[in-house]
């Protein structure tokens, strides 16, 4: 089951929730204040997955390695 990140609009808490695809349009209850005013956070990892600094340093090491 996929883990999704949510944040609570009522108390500002961030939490993870396991949500089935079929339940994605149902509100997720905040574990702290039990509010249903929660929103799913879009993960930024896929956006930043290019990893500019790491990739370049890695290729530099590779070319200098003998
Ligand atoms: Zn809350």
PDB file of the backbone (N, CA, C, O) and the ligand in Angstrom, with CONECT records:
HET     ZN  A 101       1
ATOM      1  N   UNK A   1       0.856  -1.199   0.000  1.00  0.00           N
ATOM      2  CA  UNK A   1       0.000   0.000   0.000  1.00  0.00           C
ATOM      3  C   UNK A   1       0.889   1.246   0.000  1.00  0.00           C
ATOM      4  O   UNK A   1       1.831   1.333   0.788  1.00  0.00           O
ATOM      5  N   UNK A   2       0.607   2.179  -0.849  1.00  0.00           N
ATOM      6  CA  UNK A   2       1.488   3.356  -0.939  1.00  0.00           C
ATOM      7  C   UNK A   2       1.327   4.289   0.250  1.00  0.00           C
ATOM      8  O   UNK A   2       0.242   4.435   0.814  1.00  0.00           O
ATOM      9  N   UNK A   3       2.429   4.908   0.610  1.00  0.00           N
ATOM     10  CA  UNK A   3       2.427   5.904   1.691  1.00  0.00           C
ATOM     11  C   UNK A   3       2.311   7.292   1.074  1.00  0.00           C
ATOM     12  O   UNK A   3       3.031   7.627   0.134  1.00  0.00           O
ATOM     13  N   UNK A   4       1.413   8.080   1.604  1.00  0.00           N
ATOM     14  CA  UNK A   4       1.282   9.447   1.126  1.00  0.00           C
ATOM     15  C   UNK A   4       1.559  10.407   2.278  1.00  0.00           C
ATOM     16  O   UNK A   4       1.261  10.117   3.437  1.00  0.00           O
ATOM     17  N   UNK A   5       2.129  11.538   1.939  1.00  0.00           N
ATOM     18  CA  UNK A   5       2.350  12.570   2.945  1.00  0.00           C
ATOM     19  C   UNK A   5       1.178  13.528   2.934  1.00  0.00           C
ATOM     20  O   UNK A   5       0.708  13.966   1.884  1.00  0.00           O
ATOM     21  N   UNK A   6       0.723  13.838   4.130  1.00  0.00           N
ATOM     22  CA  UNK A   6      -0.373  14.789   4.269  1.00  0.00           C
ATOM     23  C   UNK A   6       0.037  15.873   5.245  1.00  0.00           C
ATOM     24  O   UNK A   6       0.936  15.686   6.065  1.00  0.00           O
ATOM     25  N   UNK A   7      -0.627  16.992   5.146  1.00  0.00           N
ATOM     26  CA  UNK A   7      -0.498  17.974   6.218  1.00  0.00           C
ATOM     27  C   UNK A   7      -1.886  18.450   6.606  1.00  0.00           C
ATOM     28  O   UNK A   7      -2.816  18.450   5.800  1.00  0.00           O
ATOM     29  N   UNK A   8      -2.000  18.856   7.862  1.00  0.00           N
ATOM     30  CA  UNK A   8      -3.288  19.224   8.425  1.00  0.00           C
ATOM     31  C   UNK A   8      -3.457  20.737   8.356  1.00  0.00           C
ATOM     32  O   UNK A   8      -2.598  21.491   8.814  1.00  0.00           O
ATOM     33  N   UNK A   9      -4.562  21.165   7.785  1.00  0.00           N
ATOM     34  CA  UNK A   9      -4.817  22.598   7.703  1.00  0.00           C
ATOM     35  C   UNK A   9      -5.230  23.170   9.051  1.00  0.00           C
ATOM     36  O   UNK A   9      -5.091  24.372   9.280  1.00  0.00           O
ATOM     37  N   UNK A  10      -5.731  22.333   9.939  1.00  0.00           N
ATOM     38  CA  UNK A  10      -6.211  22.829  11.230  1.00  0.00           C
ATOM     39  C   UNK A  10      -5.080  23.064  12.210  1.00  0.00           C
ATOM     40  O   UNK A  10      -5.002  24.133  12.816  1.00  0.00           O
ATOM     41  N   UNK A  11      -4.186  22.070  12.382  1.00  0.00           N
ATOM     42  CA  UNK A  11      -3.128  22.207  13.388  1.00  0.00           C
ATOM     43  C   UNK A  11      -1.750  22.284  12.745  1.00  0.00           C
ATOM     44  O   UNK A  11      -0.764  22.516  13.445  1.00  0.00           O
ATOM     45  N   UNK A  12      -1.656  22.097  11.440  1.00  0.00           N
ATOM     46  CA  UNK A  12      -0.374  22.240  10.755  1.00  0.00           C
ATOM     47  C   UNK A  12       0.514  21.020  10.841  1.00  0.00           C
ATOM     48  O   UNK A  12       1.661  21.066  10.396  1.00  0.00           O
ATOM     49  N   UNK A  13       0.020  19.934  11.398  1.00  0.00           N
ATOM     50  CA  UNK A  13       0.838  18.735  11.533  1.00  0.00           C
ATOM     51  C   UNK A  13       1.078  18.101  10.167  1.00  0.00           C
ATOM     52  O   UNK A  13       0.228  18.162   9.278  1.00  0.00           O
ATOM     53  N   UNK A  14       2.247  17.493  10.019  1.00  0.00           N
ATOM     54  CA  UNK A  14       2.540  16.716   8.825  1.00  0.00           C
ATOM     55  C   UNK A  14       2.583  15.252   9.229  1.00  0.00           C
ATOM     56  O   UNK A  14       3.146  14.904  10.267  1.00  0.00           O
ATOM     57  N   UNK A  15       1.994  14.402   8.415  1.00  0.00           N
ATOM     58  CA  UNK A  15       1.957  12.989   8.778  1.00  0.00           C
ATOM     59  C   UNK A  15       1.873  12.152   7.522  1.00  0.00           C
ATOM     60  O   UNK A  15       1.514  12.643   6.451  1.00  0.00           O
ATOM     61  N   UNK A  16       2.207  10.890   7.666  1.00  0.00           N
ATOM     62  CA  UNK A  16       2.110   9.944   6.560  1.00  0.00           C
ATOM     63  C   UNK A  16       0.867   9.091   6.736  1.00  0.00           C
ATOM     64  O   UNK A  16       0.488   8.753   7.857  1.00  0.00           O
ATOM     65  N   UNK A  17       0.244   8.751   5.638  1.00  0.00           N
ATOM     66  CA  UNK A  17      -0.925   7.886   5.707  1.00  0.00           C
ATOM     67  C   UNK A  17      -0.865   6.889   4.565  1.00  0.00           C
ATOM     68  O   UNK A  17      -0.485   7.226   3.444  1.00  0.00           O
ATOM     69  N   UNK A  18      -1.238   5.681   4.863  1.00  0.00           N
ATOM     70  CA  UNK A  18      -1.353   4.659   3.818  1.00  0.00           C
ATOM     71  C   UNK A  18      -2.758   4.715   3.263  1.00  0.00           C
ATOM     72  O   UNK A  18      -3.732   4.521   3.990  1.00  0.00           O
ATOM     73  N   UNK A  19      -2.860   4.979   1.983  1.00  0.00           N
ATOM     74  CA  UNK A  19      -4.165   5.173   1.368  1.00  0.00           C
ATOM     75  C   UNK A  19      -4.256   4.311   0.114  1.00  0.00           C
ATOM     76  O   UNK A  19      -3.391   4.367  -0.760  1.00  0.00           O
ATOM     77  N   UNK A  20      -5.297   3.531   0.043  1.00  0.00           N
ATOM     78  CA  UNK A  20      -5.550   2.773  -1.176  1.00  0.00           C
ATOM     79  C   UNK A  20      -5.975   3.734  -2.274  1.00  0.00           C
ATOM     80  O   UNK A  20      -6.540   4.793  -2.000  1.00  0.00           O
ATOM     81  N   UNK A  21      -5.701   3.361  -3.512  1.00  0.00           N
ATOM     82  CA  UNK A  21      -6.097   4.214  -4.627  1.00  0.00           C
ATOM     83  C   UNK A  21      -7.592   4.514  -4.592  1.00  0.00           C
ATOM     84  O   UNK A  21      -8.022   5.614  -4.940  1.00  0.00           O
ATOM     85  N   UNK A  22      -8.369   3.536  -4.173  1.00  0.00           N
ATOM     86  CA  UNK A  22      -9.819   3.721  -4.146  1.00  0.00           C
ATOM     87  C   UNK A  22     -10.241   4.724  -3.089  1.00  0.00           C
ATOM     88  O   UNK A  22     -11.330   5.292  -3.162  1.00  0.00           O
ATOM     89  N   UNK A  23      -9.368   4.944  -2.092  1.00  0.00           N
ATOM     90  CA  UNK A  23      -9.716   5.847  -0.996  1.00  0.00           C
ATOM     91  C   UNK A  23      -9.105   7.222  -1.157  1.00  0.00           C
ATOM     92  O   UNK A  23      -9.221   8.062  -0.264  1.00  0.00           O
ATOM     93  N   UNK A  24      -8.450   7.466  -2.294  1.00  0.00           N
ATOM     94  CA  UNK A  24      -7.701   8.717  -2.443  1.00  0.00           C
ATOM     95  C   UNK A  24      -8.593   9.948  -2.379  1.00  0.00           C
ATOM     96  O   UNK A  24      -8.145  11.006  -1.936  1.00  0.00           O
ATOM     97  N   UNK A  25      -9.834   9.834  -2.807  1.00  0.00           N
ATOM     98  CA  UNK A  25     -10.681  11.031  -2.769  1.00  0.00           C
ATOM     99  C   UNK A  25     -11.445  11.146  -1.457  1.00  0.00           C
ATOM    100  O   UNK A  25     -12.260  12.054  -1.289  1.00  0.00           O
ATOM    101  N   UNK A  26     -11.187  10.237  -0.532  1.00  0.00           N
ATOM    102  CA  UNK A  26     -11.785  10.377   0.789  1.00  0.00           C
ATOM    103  C   UNK A  26     -10.878  11.220   1.675  1.00  0.00           C
ATOM    104  O   UNK A  26      -9.656  11.162   1.537  1.00  0.00           O
ATOM    105  N   UNK A  27     -11.450  11.992   2.570  1.00  0.00           N
ATOM    106  CA  UNK A  27     -10.615  12.787   3.477  1.00  0.00           C
ATOM    107  C   UNK A  27      -9.852  11.893   4.445  1.00  0.00           C
ATOM    108  O   UNK A  27     -10.364  10.869   4.897  1.00  0.00           O
ATOM    109  N   UNK A  28      -8.645  12.286   4.752  1.00  0.00           N
ATOM    110  CA  UNK A  28      -7.819  11.561   5.711  1.00  0.00           C
ATOM    111  C   UNK A  28      -7.832  12.322   7.031  1.00  0.00           C
ATOM    112  O   UNK A  28      -7.637  13.537   7.063  1.00  0.00           O
ATOM    113  N   UNK A  29      -8.061  11.597   8.108  1.00  0.00           N
ATOM    114  CA  UNK A  29      -8.175  12.249   9.397  1.00  0.00           C
ATOM    115  C   UNK A  29      -6.803  12.548   9.974  1.00  0.00           C
ATOM    116  O   UNK A  29      -5.909  11.702   9.943  1.00  0.00           O
ATOM    117  N   UNK A  30      -6.643  13.751  10.498  1.00  0.00           N
ATOM    118  CA  UNK A  30      -5.395  14.113  11.155  1.00  0.00           C
ATOM    119  C   UNK A  30      -5.246  13.299  12.431  1.00  0.00           C
ATOM    120  O   UNK A  30      -6.164  13.261  13.251  1.00  0.00           O
ATOM    121  N   UNK A  31      -4.092  12.642  12.612  1.00  0.00           N
ATOM    122  CA  UNK A  31      -3.905  11.815  13.813  1.00  0.00           C
ATOM    123  C   UNK A  31      -3.794  12.643  15.083  1.00  0.00           C
ATOM    124  O   UNK A  31      -3.973  12.111  16.179  1.00  0.00           O
ATOM    125  N   UNK A  32      -3.504  13.920  14.961  1.00  0.00           N
ATOM    126  CA  UNK A  32      -3.323  14.748  16.156  1.00  0.00           C
ATOM    127  C   UNK A  32      -4.618  15.401  16.608  1.00  0.00           C
ATOM    128  O   UNK A  32      -4.999  15.287  17.773  1.00  0.00           O
ATOM    129  N   UNK A  33      -5.297  16.087  15.690  1.00  0.00           N
ATOM    130  CA  UNK A  33      -6.483  16.840  16.105  1.00  0.00           C
ATOM    131  C   UNK A  33      -7.763  16.256  15.520  1.00  0.00           C
ATOM    132  O   UNK A  33      -8.857  16.768  15.754  1.00  0.00           O
ATOM    133  N   UNK A  34      -7.610  15.168  14.748  1.00  0.00           N
ATOM    134  CA  UNK A  34      -8.751  14.445  14.186  1.00  0.00           C
ATOM    135  C   UNK A  34      -9.598  15.314  13.274  1.00  0.00           C
ATOM    136  O   UNK A  34     -10.785  15.055  13.073  1.00  0.00           O
ATOM    137  N   UNK A  35      -8.981  16.334  12.732  1.00  0.00           N
ATOM    138  CA  UNK A  35      -9.676  17.138  11.749  1.00  0.00           C
ATOM    139  C   UNK A  35      -9.633  16.440  10.395  1.00  0.00           C
ATOM    140  O   UNK A  35      -8.703  15.684  10.111  1.00  0.00           O
ATOM    141  N   UNK A  36     -10.614  16.686   9.582  1.00  0.00           N
ATOM    142  CA  UNK A  36     -10.601  16.152   8.218  1.00  0.00           C
ATOM    143  C   UNK A  36     -10.106  17.189   7.229  1.00  0.00           C
ATOM    144  O   UNK A  36     -10.129  16.960   6.019  1.00  0.00           O
ATOM    145  N   UNK A  37      -9.656  18.335   7.740  1.00  0.00           N
ATOM    146  CA  UNK A  37      -9.122  19.393   6.878  1.00  0.00           C
ATOM    147  C   UNK A  37      -7.661  19.105   6.565  1.00  0.00           C
ATOM    148  O   UNK A  37      -6.775  19.855   6.974  1.00  0.00           O
ATOM    149  N   UNK A  38      -7.414  18.040   5.851  1.00  0.00           N
ATOM    150  CA  UNK A  38      -6.043  17.655   5.533  1.00  0.00           C
ATOM    151  C   UNK A  38      -5.840  17.688   4.031  1.00  0.00           C
ATOM    152  O   UNK A  38      -6.780  17.526   3.254  1.00  0.00           O
ATOM    153  N   UNK A  39      -4.601  17.899   3.643  1.00  0.00           N
ATOM    154  CA  UNK A  39      -4.286  17.930   2.226  1.00  0.00           C
ATOM    155  C   UNK A  39      -3.083  17.057   1.954  1.00  0.00           C
ATOM    156  O   UNK A  39      -2.155  16.974   2.757  1.00  0.00           O
ATOM    157  N   UNK A  40      -3.118  16.412   0.814  1.00  0.00           N
ATOM    158  CA  UNK A  40      -1.990  15.566   0.440  1.00  0.00           C
ATOM    159  C   UNK A  40      -0.850  16.435  -0.047  1.00  0.00           C
ATOM    160  O   UNK A  40      -1.040  17.340  -0.860  1.00  0.00           O
ATOM    161  N   UNK A  41       0.352  16.144   0.469  1.00  0.00           N
ATOM    162  CA  UNK A  41       1.540  16.851  -0.005  1.00  0.00           C
ATOM    163  C   UNK A  41       2.068  16.153  -1.243  1.00  0.00           C
ATOM    164  O   UNK A  41       2.183  14.928  -1.271  1.00  0.00           O
ATOM    165  N   UNK A  42       2.384  16.916  -2.248  1.00  0.00           N
ATOM    166  CA  UNK A  42       3.010  16.341  -3.425  1.00  0.00           C
ATOM    167  C   UNK A  42       4.496  16.158  -3.136  1.00  0.00           C
ATOM    168  O   UNK A  42       5.184  17.106  -2.758  1.00  0.00           O
ATOM    169  N   UNK A  43       4.971  14.966  -3.311  1.00  0.00           N
ATOM    170  CA  UNK A  43       6.382  14.702  -3.033  1.00  0.00           C
ATOM    171  C   UNK A  43       7.268  15.430  -4.038  1.00  0.00           C
ATOM    172  O   UNK A  43       7.031  15.394  -5.245  1.00  0.00           O
ATOM    173  N   UNK A  44       8.304  16.095  -3.502  1.00  0.00           N
ATOM    174  CA  UNK A  44       9.204  16.831  -4.381  1.00  0.00           C
ATOM    175  C   UNK A  44      10.391  15.984  -4.806  1.00  0.00           C
ATOM    176  O   UNK A  44      11.225  16.434  -5.592  1.00  0.00           O
ATOM    177  N   UNK A  45      10.475  14.762  -4.294  1.00  0.00           N
ATOM    178  CA  UNK A  45      11.654  13.956  -4.572  1.00  0.00           C
ATOM    179  C   UNK A  45      11.777  13.645  -6.060  1.00  0.00           C
ATOM    180  O   UNK A  45      12.878  13.654  -6.611  1.00  0.00           O
ATOM    181  N   UNK A  46      10.660  13.374  -6.701  1.00  0.00           N
ATOM    182  CA  UNK A  46      10.734  13.042  -8.121  1.00  0.00           C
ATOM    183  C   UNK A  46      11.150  14.259  -8.940  1.00  0.00           C
ATOM    184  O   UNK A  46      11.815  14.122  -9.967  1.00  0.00           O
ATOM    185  N   UNK A  47      10.755  15.464  -8.480  1.00  0.00           N
ATOM    186  CA  UNK A  47      11.114  16.678  -9.193  1.00  0.00           C
ATOM    187  C   UNK A  47      12.611  16.942  -9.070  1.00  0.00           C
ATOM    188  O   UNK A  47      13.266  17.335 -10.035  1.00  0.00           O
ATOM    189  N   UNK A  48      13.150  16.715  -7.848  1.00  0.00           N
ATOM    190  CA  UNK A  48      14.565  16.973  -7.616  1.00  0.00           C
ATOM    191  C   UNK A  48      15.430  15.748  -7.886  1.00  0.00           C
ATOM    192  O   UNK A  48      16.611  15.728  -7.538  1.00  0.00           O
ATOM    193  N   UNK A  49      14.846  14.731  -8.502  1.00  0.00           N
ATOM    194  CA  UNK A  49      15.554  13.469  -8.680  1.00  0.00           C
ATOM    195  C   UNK A  49      16.781  13.574  -9.564  1.00  0.00           C
ATOM    196  O   UNK A  49      17.575  12.636  -9.626  1.00  0.00           O
ATOM    197  N   UNK A  50      16.952  14.698 -10.250  1.00  0.00           N
ATOM    198  CA  UNK A  50      18.086  14.821 -11.153  1.00  0.00           C
ATOM    199  C   UNK A  50      19.404  14.972 -10.388  1.00  0.00           C
ATOM    200  O   UNK A  50      20.455  14.588 -10.902  1.00  0.00           O
ATOM    201  N   UNK A  51      19.368  15.520  -9.182  1.00  0.00           N
ATOM    202  CA  UNK A  51      20.532  15.571  -8.302  1.00  0.00           C
ATOM    203  C   UNK A  51      21.757  16.152  -8.971  1.00  0.00           C
ATOM    204  O   UNK A  51      22.772  15.466  -9.095  1.00  0.00           O
ATOM    205  N   UNK A  52      21.688  17.399  -9.406  1.00  0.00           N
ATOM    206  CA  UNK A  52      22.765  18.018 -10.179  1.00  0.00           C
ATOM    207  C   UNK A  52      24.139  17.871  -9.530  1.00  0.00           C
ATOM    208  O   UNK A  52      25.083  17.391 -10.157  1.00  0.00           O
ATOM    209  N   UNK A  53      24.242  18.299  -8.242  1.00  0.00           N
ATOM    210  CA  UNK A  53      25.561  18.341  -7.600  1.00  0.00           C
ATOM    211  C   UNK A  53      26.135  16.929  -7.460  1.00  0.00           C
ATOM    212  O   UNK A  53      27.311  16.696  -7.738  1.00  0.00           O
ATOM    213  N   UNK A  54      25.295  16.002  -7.029  1.00  0.00           N
ATOM    214  CA  UNK A  54      25.801  14.649  -6.816  1.00  0.00           C
ATOM    215  C   UNK A  54      26.227  14.010  -8.133  1.00  0.00           C
ATOM    216  O   UNK A  54      27.272  13.364  -8.207  1.00  0.00           O
ATOM    217  N   UNK A  55      25.427  14.192  -9.154  1.00  0.00           N
ATOM    218  CA  UNK A  55      25.743  13.560 -10.435  1.00  0.00           C
ATOM    219  C   UNK A  55      27.072  14.075 -10.984  1.00  0.00           C
ATOM    220  O   UNK A  55      27.888  13.296 -11.477  1.00  0.00           O
ATOM    221  N   UNK A  56      27.288  15.408 -10.896  1.00  0.00           N
ATOM    222  CA  UNK A  56      28.492  15.972 -11.499  1.00  0.00           C
ATOM    223  C   UNK A  56      29.745  15.555 -10.728  1.00  0.00           C
ATOM    224  O   UNK A  56      30.769  15.237 -11.333  1.00  0.00           O
ATOM    225  N   UNK A  57      29.665  15.557  -9.370  1.00  0.00           N
ATOM    226  CA  UNK A  57      30.831  15.158  -8.595  1.00  0.00           C
ATOM    227  C   UNK A  57      31.143  13.683  -8.836  1.00  0.00           C
ATOM    228  O   UNK A  57      32.302  13.266  -8.826  1.00  0.00           O
ATOM    229  N   UNK A  58      30.101  12.918  -9.048  1.00  0.00           N
ATOM    230  CA  UNK A  58      30.283  11.490  -9.267  1.00  0.00           C
ATOM    231  C   UNK A  58      31.009  11.252 -10.592  1.00  0.00           C
ATOM    232  O   UNK A  58      31.931  10.440 -10.666  1.00  0.00           O
ATOM    233  N   UNK A  59      30.590  11.959 -11.622  1.00  0.00           N
ATOM    234  CA  UNK A  59      31.211  11.741 -12.933  1.00  0.00           C
ATOM    235  C   UNK A  59      32.637  12.279 -12.944  1.00  0.00           C
ATOM    236  O   UNK A  59      33.495  11.740 -13.643  1.00  0.00           O
ATOM    237  N   UNK A  60      32.906  13.356 -12.162  1.00  0.00           N
ATOM    238  CA  UNK A  60      34.266  13.860 -12.051  1.00  0.00           C
ATOM    239  C   UNK A  60      35.199  12.813 -11.444  1.00  0.00           C
ATOM    240  O   UNK A  60      36.300  12.574 -11.941  1.00  0.00           O
ATOM    241  N   UNK A  61      34.739  12.208 -10.379  1.00  0.00           N
ATOM    242  CA  UNK A  61      35.541  11.180  -9.732  1.00  0.00           C
ATOM    243  C   UNK A  61      35.825  10.029 -10.703  1.00  0.00           C
ATOM    244  O   UNK A  61      36.923   9.475 -10.750  1.00  0.00           O
ATOM    245  N   UNK A  62      34.823   9.709 -11.447  1.00  0.00           N
ATOM    246  CA  UNK A  62      34.966   8.568 -12.358  1.00  0.00           C
ATOM    247  C   UNK A  62      36.017   8.856 -13.431  1.00  0.00           C
ATOM    248  O   UNK A  62      36.817   7.981 -13.762  1.00  0.00           O
ATOM    249  N   UNK A  63      36.020  10.079 -13.977  1.00  0.00           N
ATOM    250  CA  UNK A  63      36.968  10.390 -15.043  1.00  0.00           C
ATOM    251  C   UNK A  63      38.387  10.514 -14.489  1.00  0.00           C
ATOM    252  O   UNK A  63      39.353  10.268 -15.212  1.00  0.00           O
ATOM    253  N   UNK A  64      38.528  10.903 -13.182  1.00  0.00           N
ATOM    254  CA  UNK A  64      39.855  11.039 -12.610  1.00  0.00           C
ATOM    255  C   UNK A  64      40.373   9.744 -12.016  1.00  0.00           C
ATOM    256  O   UNK A  64      41.516   9.684 -11.562  1.00  0.00           O
ATOM    257  N   UNK A  65      39.572   8.739 -12.012  1.00  0.00           N
ATOM    258  CA  UNK A  65      39.965   7.481 -11.388  1.00  0.00           C
ATOM    259  C   UNK A  65      40.761   6.609 -12.335  1.00  0.00           C
ATOM    260  O   UNK A  65      40.291   6.288 -13.427  1.00  0.00           O
ATOM    261  N   UNK A  66      41.968   6.220 -11.930  1.00  0.00           N
ATOM    262  CA  UNK A  66      42.763   5.344 -12.775  1.00  0.00           C
ATOM    263  C   UNK A  66      43.275   4.186 -11.958  1.00  0.00           C
ATOM    264  O   UNK A  66      43.974   3.320 -12.484  1.00  0.00           O
TER     265      UNK A  66
HETATM  266 ZN    ZN A 101      -4.480  18.369  12.815  1.00  0.00          ZN
END
